[in-house]
């Protein structure tokens, strides 16, 4: 799909259309144009970019790659900007991205994405409704798209922050294996996002030091975009660390619960081992066992077993294995 918006400085009007506006733009040096390419055939896009706008073949190749880090690269008469825009339902916590390419010239801006770009659509709507002045330069328009790409990450990150608070409550009251699975998945997504935002921050920081000619005069807008990506990077790093802390807390609580279970089983074992031994001794079928001849042997053995159990419980309690006594702290075993 090819959309085009043509600006005529003679009457200050915008016209929206398709490929016919590109031909009209070529015929008149006074006109400026914004072309949006989405879901176009690769060959048709390459021919349009190369023959109509004079885009370098290396820039076109980078724009068509499925995976390429963000970059800003100036050429003879245009600047190539490659971004990773958020491609996710705002209601979800997914952090999938799409590749968005911008080719900025003095009289043209071309944005290209393999699928629909919500950032380009939002800026286009603002331009057509008058929120953005129709005579805006192509460089300023490109930076407005870049700023919109950055802004779309904030609601997603704030949603992750809210979910982290909910997961912290679940961790303390009703943690399950599903929670750990979600934490692992979220940590992986945040790690990928950190890498992407790191690239963006570095790219725009470098662009401020080596300003491309097509963006000259828009230092404040460029700084604003760079500042937004720095803030996003800081937030993503914070949420990554919080996610890692929650995973560590989950594993620590799981280990603590396991220790409590093992402590309970150990106490049961310590109680029953001596009385099981006593029952085993007097359960042997030897002919000469003097104790069997006493009339009260059975009751004596039961009493001995009870005393052993009480003695073990008292010893465990004194050592703090069964909870500390009121007003005292548990003493470690010697």
C-alpha positions as CSV (number, residue, x, y, z in Angstrom):
1,X,0.0,0.0,0.0
2,X,1.3,3.4,-1.0
3,X,0.0,6.6,0.6
4,X,1.2,10.1,-0.2
5,X,0.6,13.6,1.2
6,X,1.7,16.4,-1.1
7,X,2.3,20.0,0.2
8,X,2.1,22.9,-2.1
9,X,3.7,26.1,-0.6
10,X,2.0,28.3,-3.2
11,X,-1.4,27.9,-1.5
12,X,-0.4,26.1,1.7
13,X,-2.6,23.1,1.1
14,X,-2.1,19.4,1.6
15,X,-3.4,16.8,-0.7
16,X,-3.7,13.1,0.1
17,X,-3.4,10.4,-2.6
18,X,-1.3,7.7,-4.1
19,X,1.4,7.2,-6.7
20,X,0.1,10.0,-8.9
21,X,1.2,12.5,-6.3
22,X,4.8,11.2,-6.6
23,X,4.8,12.0,-10.3
24,X,3.4,15.4,-9.6
25,X,6.1,16.0,-7.0
26,X,8.8,15.0,-9.4
27,X,7.5,17.5,-12.0
28,X,7.6,20.5,-9.6
29,X,10.7,21.4,-7.5
30,X,8.5,23.6,-5.2
31,X,6.5,20.7,-3.8
32,X,7.3,18.5,-0.9
33,X,5.9,15.1,-0.2
34,X,5.5,12.4,2.5
35,X,5.2,8.8,1.1
36,X,4.1,5.9,3.4
37,X,5.0,2.4,2.2
38,X,3.4,-0.6,3.9
39,X,3.0,-4.2,2.7
40,X,4.4,-3.3,-0.7
41,X,6.2,-5.8,-3.0
42,X,10.0,-5.6,-2.3
43,X,10.8,-5.1,-6.0
44,X,8.3,-2.2,-6.4
45,X,9.5,-0.5,-3.3
46,X,13.2,-0.8,-4.3
47,X,12.5,0.6,-7.7
48,X,10.5,3.5,-6.3
49,X,13.1,4.4,-3.6
50,X,16.0,4.1,-6.0
51,X,14.7,5.7,-9.2
52,X,12.3,8.3,-7.8
53,X,14.0,9.4,-4.6
54,X,17.6,8.5,-5.3
55,X,18.0,6.3,-2.2
56,X,21.4,4.5,-2.0
57,X,21.2,0.7,-2.5
58,X,22.9,0.0,0.8
59,X,20.2,1.9,2.6
60,X,17.5,0.1,0.7
61,X,19.1,-3.3,1.6
62,X,19.2,-2.4,5.3
63,X,15.6,-1.2,5.2
64,X,14.5,-4.6,3.7
65,X,16.3,-6.8,6.2
66,X,14.1,-8.4,8.8
67,X,16.6,-7.9,11.6
68,X,18.8,-4.8,11.7
69,X,19.8,-2.6,14.7
70,X,18.6,1.0,14.7
71,X,20.8,3.5,12.9
72,X,21.0,7.0,11.5
73,X,23.2,7.2,8.4
74,X,23.6,10.3,6.2
75,X,24.1,10.0,2.4
76,X,24.8,12.6,-0.3
77,X,21.3,14.1,-0.4
78,X,19.2,12.3,2.2
79,X,19.5,10.7,5.6
80,X,18.5,7.1,6.4
81,X,16.9,6.5,9.9
82,X,16.1,2.9,11.0
83,X,14.0,2.4,14.1
84,X,12.3,-0.4,16.0
85,X,8.7,0.6,16.7
86,X,6.4,-1.1,19.1
87,X,4.1,-3.6,17.4
88,X,1.8,-4.8,20.2
89,X,-1.8,-4.5,21.4
90,X,-1.7,-1.7,24.0
91,X,-3.9,-3.9,26.2
92,X,-1.3,-6.6,26.4
93,X,2.1,-6.8,28.0
94,X,3.9,-8.0,24.8
95,X,6.9,-6.0,23.6
96,X,7.1,-7.2,20.0
97,X,8.6,-4.7,17.5
98,X,8.5,-3.9,13.8
99,X,11.2,-2.3,11.7
100,X,10.4,1.3,10.5
101,X,12.6,2.9,8.0
102,X,12.7,6.7,7.3
103,X,14.4,8.3,4.3
104,X,14.6,12.1,4.8
105,X,15.4,14.5,2.0
106,X,15.1,18.2,1.7
107,X,11.8,17.9,-0.2
108,X,10.7,14.4,0.7
109,X,10.1,12.0,3.5
110,X,9.5,8.3,2.9
111,X,8.6,5.9,5.7
112,X,8.6,2.2,5.0
113,X,7.4,-0.8,7.2
114,X,6.6,-4.4,6.4
115,X,3.3,-4.1,8.3
116,X,1.1,-1.3,9.4
117,X,2.9,1.3,11.5
118,X,0.8,2.9,14.2
119,X,3.4,5.6,14.7
120,X,3.3,6.7,11.1
121,X,-0.5,6.6,11.1
122,X,-0.8,8.8,14.2
123,X,1.6,11.4,12.8
124,X,-0.3,11.3,9.5
125,X,-3.6,11.9,11.2
126,X,-2.1,14.9,13.1
127,X,-0.8,16.4,9.9
128,X,-4.1,16.0,8.1
129,X,-6.1,17.4,11.0
130,X,-3.9,20.5,11.4
131,X,-2.3,19.5,14.7
132,X,1.0,19.6,12.8
133,X,1.4,22.7,10.5
134,X,1.2,21.7,6.8
135,X,4.4,23.5,6.0
136,X,6.5,21.5,8.5
137,X,9.9,20.6,7.1
138,X,10.6,17.0,6.2
139,X,13.3,16.8,8.8
140,X,10.9,18.0,11.6
141,X,8.2,15.6,10.3
142,X,10.7,12.7,10.5
143,X,11.7,13.6,14.1
144,X,8.0,13.8,15.0
145,X,7.6,10.2,13.8
146,X,10.7,9.2,15.8
147,X,9.2,10.9,18.9
148,X,5.9,9.0,18.4
149,X,7.8,5.7,18.1
150,X,9.4,6.5,21.5
151,X,6.1,7.6,23.1
152,X,4.4,4.4,22.3
153,X,6.7,2.4,24.6
154,X,5.7,4.3,27.7
155,X,2.1,2.9,28.2
156,X,3.5,-0.6,27.8
157,X,6.2,-0.1,30.3
158,X,3.8,1.5,32.8
159,X,1.5,-1.5,32.4
160,X,4.5,-3.7,33.2
161,X,5.1,-1.7,36.3
162,X,1.5,-2.2,37.5
163,X,1.8,-5.9,36.7
164,X,5.0,-6.1,38.8
165,X,3.2,-4.7,41.8
166,X,0.5,-7.3,41.3
167,X,3.0,-10.1,41.0
168,X,4.7,-8.9,44.2
169,X,1.4,-9.4,46.1
170,X,0.9,-12.8,44.5
171,X,4.4,-13.8,45.5
172,X,3.7,-13.1,49.2
173,X,0.3,-14.6,49.4
174,X,-0.4,-17.1,46.6
175,X,2.7,-17.8,44.5
176,X,2.4,-20.6,41.9
177,X,4.6,-22.1,39.2
178,X,2.6,-20.0,36.7
179,X,3.9,-16.9,38.3
180,X,7.5,-18.0,37.9
181,X,6.8,-18.8,34.3
182,X,5.5,-15.3,33.7
183,X,8.5,-13.8,35.4
184,X,10.9,-15.7,33.2
185,X,9.0,-14.7,30.1
186,X,8.9,-11.1,31.1
187,X,12.5,-11.0,32.0
188,X,13.4,-12.3,28.5
189,X,11.2,-9.7,26.8
190,X,12.6,-6.9,28.9
191,X,16.2,-8.0,28.1
192,X,15.4,-7.8,24.4
193,X,13.8,-4.4,24.9
194,X,16.8,-3.2,26.8
195,X,19.0,-4.1,23.9
196,X,16.7,-2.3,21.4
197,X,16.4,0.9,23.5
198,X,20.2,0.9,24.1
199,X,20.7,1.0,20.3
200,X,18.2,3.9,20.0
201,X,19.7,5.9,22.7
202,X,23.2,5.5,21.3
203,X,22.0,6.3,17.7
204,X,20.4,9.6,18.7
205,X,23.2,10.6,21.0
206,X,25.6,10.1,18.1
207,X,23.3,12.1,15.8
208,X,23.5,15.1,18.2
209,X,27.3,15.1,17.9
210,X,27.2,14.6,14.1
211,X,24.0,16.3,12.9
212,X,22.9,15.1,9.5
213,X,22.3,18.0,7.0
214,X,18.6,17.0,6.6
215,X,18.0,17.4,10.3
216,X,20.0,20.6,10.7
217,X,18.0,23.3,12.5
218,X,16.0,20.8,14.5
219,X,18.5,20.3,17.4
220,X,15.8,20.7,20.0
221,X,13.5,18.1,18.4
222,X,16.5,15.7,18.1
223,X,17.4,16.2,21.7
224,X,13.8,15.6,22.7
225,X,13.8,12.2,21.0
226,X,17.1,11.3,22.5
227,X,15.9,12.3,25.9
228,X,12.8,10.1,25.5
229,X,14.8,7.1,24.6
230,X,17.2,7.7,27.5
231,X,14.2,7.8,29.9
232,X,12.8,4.6,28.3
233,X,16.1,2.9,28.7
234,X,16.2,3.9,32.4
235,X,12.7,2.6,33.0
236,X,13.3,-0.7,31.2
237,X,16.5,-1.3,33.2
238,X,14.6,-0.6,36.4
239,X,11.8,-3.0,35.6
240,X,14.3,-5.7,34.4
241,X,16.0,-5.4,37.8
242,X,12.7,-5.6,39.6
243,X,11.7,-8.7,37.6
244,X,15.0,-10.3,38.5
245,X,14.5,-9.4,42.2
246,X,11.0,-11.0,42.1
247,X,12.4,-14.2,40.6
248,X,15.1,-14.3,43.3
249,X,12.4,-13.7,45.9
250,X,10.2,-16.5,44.5
251,X,13.1,-19.0,44.6
252,X,14.0,-17.9,48.1
253,X,10.5,-18.3,49.4
254,X,10.2,-21.7,47.6
255,X,13.5,-22.8,49.3
256,X,12.2,-21.5,52.7
257,X,9.0,-23.5,52.3
258,X,10.9,-26.6,51.3
259,X,13.1,-26.2,54.4
260,X,10.0,-25.9,56.6
261,X,8.7,-29.1,55.1
262,X,12.0,-30.9,55.6
263,X,12.2,-29.6,59.2
264,X,8.7,-31.1,59.9
265,X,9.7,-34.4,58.3
266,X,12.9,-34.4,60.3
267,X,11.0,-33.8,63.6
268,X,8.7,-36.7,62.8
269,X,11.6,-38.9,62.0
270,X,13.5,-38.0,65.2
271,X,10.4,-38.7,67.3
272,X,9.6,-42.1,65.8
273,X,13.1,-43.5,65.4
274,X,13.7,-44.3,69.1
275,X,10.2,-45.7,69.8
276,X,10.4,-47.7,66.6
277,X,13.7,-49.1,67.8
278,X,12.1,-50.0,71.1
279,X,9.1,-51.6,69.5
280,X,11.4,-53.5,67.1
281,X,13.5,-54.9,70.0
282,X,10.6,-56.2,72.0
283,X,8.8,-57.4,68.8
284,X,11.5,-60.1,68.2
285,X,10.5,-63.6,68.8
286,X,13.3,-64.8,71.0
287,X,12.5,-67.4,73.6
288,X,14.5,-65.9,76.5
289,X,13.5,-62.2,76.9
290,X,13.4,-61.6,80.7
291,X,11.2,-58.4,80.4
292,X,8.4,-60.5,78.9
293,X,8.0,-62.3,82.1
294,X,7.0,-59.2,84.1
295,X,3.2,-58.6,84.5
296,X,3.4,-54.9,83.7
297,X,6.0,-55.1,80.9
298,X,3.6,-53.8,78.3
299,X,2.6,-50.7,80.2
300,X,6.2,-50.1,81.3
301,X,7.3,-50.1,77.6
302,X,4.4,-47.7,76.6
303,X,5.4,-45.4,79.4
304,X,9.0,-45.5,78.3
305,X,8.0,-44.7,74.8
306,X,5.9,-41.7,76.0
307,X,8.8,-40.4,78.0
308,X,11.1,-40.7,75.1
309,X,8.6,-38.7,72.9
310,X,8.2,-36.0,75.5
311,X,11.9,-35.8,76.1
312,X,12.6,-35.4,72.3
313,X,9.9,-32.7,72.0
314,X,11.3,-30.8,75.0
315,X,14.8,-31.0,73.5
316,X,13.7,-29.8,70.1
317,X,11.7,-27.0,71.7
318,X,14.8,-25.9,73.7
319,X,16.9,-25.8,70.6
320,X,14.3,-23.7,68.8
321,X,13.4,-26.3,66.2
322,X,9.7,-26.1,67.1
323,X,9.4,-22.3,67.4
324,X,11.0,-20.0,69.9
325,X,9.5,-19.5,73.4
326,X,7.7,-16.3,74.1
327,X,10.1,-13.5,74.9
328,X,13.1,-15.4,73.7
329,X,14.8,-16.0,70.4
330,X,15.5,-19.4,69.0
331,X,18.9,-20.8,69.9
332,X,20.8,-22.5,67.2
333,X,21.6,-26.2,67.7
334,X,25.0,-27.0,69.1
